[in-house]
Amino acid sequence: MLIYKIFRRAEWDAFRQAGRSDGAPVDLADGYIHLSTAEQVTGTAALHFAGQSDLVLVALSVAALGDALKWEPSRGGALFPHLYRPLVIGDVVWDKSLPLGATGHIFPEGVV
């Protein structure tokens, strides 16, 4: 199963350069990296990245994240994946641009 992280381009570039990421400012403040399932990621984009372009959608394998991945209640009581360790570049299955269209973000085929 794949889960997803949305990065702003500058955050993604810094992650790629460093080979690891502690996440965005909200992740640092909360003490874990916020992730979303395929069913949740469009809501995450609409709520937290509305009107923002130049985003990158990153896919991660649940199995590869191990015990540091916890499923915890969040928006509307739904269980969201939260990662309690830094992301490393080897965790990334794939990355794709997440452009902004007229009615919201345009997700890659097969994600939603």
N, C-alpha and C positions, 0 to 999 in steps of 0.2 A: 504494500500500500504506500502510495506517495502522499506526502503532506507538503505544504507550501509556505514560503516566506516571501513577502514583498519588500524589496529594497528600493530606496531612492538611488539613482544612478551613482551619486558620489559615495554612498554607503557601500554599494556593490563594488565599485572600483577600489575602495579602501580594503574591503574584504579580500578581493582577489590579490591585491598587492601584498597584504600582510599574511595571507593564507589562513586567517582566522578572524572571527568576529564575535564580539560580545553583544551584538545587536544594536538596535537603534536606541535613541535616548529613552523611549518608553520602556524598552527591555531592561536597560540599565537601572531605571527607577524601580521597576517591579521585581528585579532579581532573577528574571528568567527571560528566555527568548520566546516571544509570541509567534505561534504558527497556526495554520488553518488547514482543515481538510478541503477536499474539492467542493464539498457542499457549502463550506463556510467562507471560502476565499473571495467570492464576489461580494458578499456582505462586508467583509473586512476592507476590501478595496473601496467600496462605496462609503463606508463609515469613516475610515481613517485616511484615505488617500483621494477623496473626492476632488475633482478638478486638477489633480496633479498628473503631469506627464513625465516622461523620461524615467519610468519605473522599470524594474526588473523582477520577474517572477522566477523564483528558485524552487525546484522540486527536490525533496529529500525523502529518503527511504525510512519508513518507521523502523524496520528491522535493524538498520545500521545505526540508529541513534541509541539503542540499548536502554539501560535502566535510567538514564538521565532524562528520558522523555516521560512526562507525567500527563495524564488526561484529567483536567480539572474543570469544574463549572465556571462558565464565564457568561458572555452575552446571552441573555434569555434563559440561563440555566443549562445551556448546551455544553457538552464536554469538549474542550479545546485542547490541542496538544501544546504543552509548554516544555521547553528544553532548559534544563538546569545545568548547562555547561556551555562553553563557547562552541560556536559552529566552526568547523575546520573545512577547508576547501574540498577535502576528500569526501565530505558528507554530501556534496552537491551531485545529484544525478543529472540534472540539466538546468540551464538558465535560458530564459527567453525574454525579449522585450515585452512590456505590457503597455501598449499604446493607449492613448485616450481618444475615444471616438465621440461622436455627437451625443450619444446617450449613456456614456460611461466607458469604462475600460474594456478593451477588446482582448479576451483571453484566448490563449492558444487552443486549437482544436483538441478535443479529448480531455481537457481539464474540467470543464463544467458542462 
